[in-house]
Every structure is written in C-alpha cells, then in structure tokens.
Amino acid sequence: MLVVGGSSGLGLAVCRLAYGLGAEVIIASRSALDKHEELTATVGPGIETISLDVTSEKDVESALERVGTIDHLAVATRPPLTPSLFLQADLGQARQAFETKFWGQCQLIRMAHGRLAPDGSIVLTSGIAGERIYAGNFAMSVINSATETLCRALAVELAPIRINAVSPGFIAPKPPDVEARARRFPAGRVASAEEVAEAYIHLMESPYVTGTTLVVDGGARLV
Ligand SMILES: NC(=O)c1ccc[n+]([C@@H]2O[C@H](COP(=O)([O-])OP(=O)(O)OC[C@H]3O[C@@H](n4cnc5c(N)ncnc54)[C@H](OP(=O)(O)O)[C@@H]3O)[C@@H](O)[C@H]2O)c1
C-alpha cells in the first residue's frame, strides 16, 4: 500500500492500521525519507519511505519507479491554508492549496494508474468543509467538494480500479474552542485519527464500493 501524505496525522494512522493488518506499507511525503527512523519506530520495521512532493511531476515519476505494483493508494496530503474570509483571503495561498491537494492527487493518480492492480483501489481524502460551510474556509470547501466529484468521475473512467474518498470531520488534537463545539456533535467529541483511518481500510477491503465518499464526522455535519 502506498500512502501519500503518510508521514503524519491521518495518513500516518492509516499506515499504522494497515501495517498491523499485514500490509506492506510505503510512506511518501516531502519529509518521509528524512523521518525514516522515526516512522519505522511509529509504524513498524520493514516499511519503505519515499521523499515526494506531490506537486512535482519529476518527484512523482521517480518515486513511482521505486514502487512495484500498487494494491492500494491512499492520499492524505494537507496543504498549508490560513483560514480567512473570501474577501480578505490570500488567493495565491488558496491556489497553492488547490495545486497541492487537488491537482497533486490528479497528477499522482494519472502517473500511478498503470501500476495499480486491476483489483486495487484508491482512497482520497476530502473533509467536512466540502459539505458543511464554515465561514473562513471557502478554499478548503471547494477543494474538498472537487475531490468528492473527482472520486465519482474517476470511479467511472478508471474502472475496474475502485476509487473512493473519506470525508473526516474534526480530528484531535484541536484547539479548546473546537473541542468544546464538538461536545454538541451527536458523537459528543472530536475523532481520533485511528477512528477515521478505519474508514480507509474498510473502503480498500470492500470490493463492491466505488465512487463513494464515506463520511466519518461523528454527525458534525448535522448540527
Ligand atoms: N485533521 C483534521 O481535522 C481534518 C479534517 C478534515 C479533513 N482533513 C483532511 O485530511 C487530510 C490529512 O490531514 P491531516 O490533518 O492528517 O494533515 P497533516 O497531519 O498535516 O499531514 C499532512 C500530510 O501531507 C503531507 N504533505 C503536505 N504537503 C505535501 C506535498 N506537497 N507533497 C507530499 N506530501 C505532502 C505531509 O508531509 P510532508 O510535510 O512531509 O510533505 C503530511 O504527511 C487533509 O487532506 C485534510 O484536509 C483533516
């Protein structure tokens, strides 16, 4: 399994869970190779780490050359994005975030496609902002909605390879005001990364599920 954006947070939790289930885990991100020892200590011996900036065609090409057939590809990259209202937002930063999270995954999928097993799968990451509007988050809202639409479009075009997305709500750690707001969610709290990571494994292991966004938000979008 190749996890792009697997060196921290949600992607790292996916790596740990998959490794525990016996998967051969390859972690790719800009810092993954530099963090090889730390990641090995966190995930387990025998993992592979690859240095890759998802926005660089050259990086993706040389990373994929080192990888054989890919059973499952998970993408959990997170671009820096300062929350700001639309009229005050730095559009350059918003464009760069789109470049990393949205176009980065497009480039990655196009280049990795020939290496994916026919019964393999891709799992993308969207997020609650794609469905529930929070003022100051327009860029991530659009990126996440676009990711979910991409997932549906590619489920048709890339079949029999399956492609799904996970839409997390709020994952710990979060600032105290968000933790307090989360007490009003049906689940009564924010999620752990491990709880959300389970959804990636479920989608990878479900042969009849494709073009689907699995929401793992503790009901946050409903309240
Ligand atoms: N955390 C939440 O509450 C939450 C909620 C909803 C949705 N999400 C979504 O879940 C995903 C993961 O979020 P997270 O909170 O787990 O993020 P995170 O802990 O910041 O991890 C982001 C990962 O992306 C990698 N990355 C960033 N830019 C990259 C690039 N240009 N090329 C390759 N890798 C890159 C980082 O590694 P390097 O720095 O080494 O490159 C890291 O491995 C994101 O798409 C985010 O929008 C998160």
The ligand as an ORCA input file, in Angstrom:
! r2SCAN-3c Opt
* xyz 0 1
  N      -7.145     16.980     10.671
  C      -8.447     17.239     10.503
  O      -9.180     17.602     11.436
  C      -9.052     17.078      9.123
  C     -10.417     17.289      8.960
  C     -10.979     17.146      7.697
  C     -10.187     16.797      6.626
  N      -8.858     16.607      6.806
  C      -8.046     16.264      5.632
  O      -7.278     15.114      5.920
  C      -6.051     15.168      5.213
  C      -4.913     14.922      6.193
  O      -4.950     15.928      7.165
  P      -4.030     15.837      8.481
  O      -4.644     16.731      9.486
  O      -3.762     14.413      8.812
  O      -2.712     16.542      7.937
  P      -1.217     16.546      8.484
  O      -1.063     15.866      9.788
  O      -0.752     17.965      8.333
  O      -0.458     15.625      7.399
  C      -0.398     16.053      6.070
  C       0.487     15.128      5.276
  O       0.597     15.679      3.954
  C       1.970     15.685      3.589
  N       2.155     16.727      2.579
  C       1.866     18.049      2.659
  N       2.188     18.664      1.509
  C       2.689     17.703      0.683
  C       3.207     17.709     -0.634
  N       3.284     18.845     -1.365
  N       3.630     16.540     -1.178
  C       3.569     15.373     -0.467
  N       3.080     15.305      0.784
  C       2.655     16.455      1.356
  C       2.709     15.945      4.906
  O       4.050     15.514      4.878
  P       5.296     16.447      4.478
  O       5.161     17.729      5.229
  O       6.468     15.602      4.842
  O       5.213     16.626      2.990
  C       1.910     15.022      5.829
  O       2.343     13.682      5.670
  C      -6.001     16.562      4.538
  O      -6.379     16.420      3.184
  C      -7.028     17.361      5.297
  O      -7.618     18.379      4.503
  C      -8.260     16.737      8.023
*
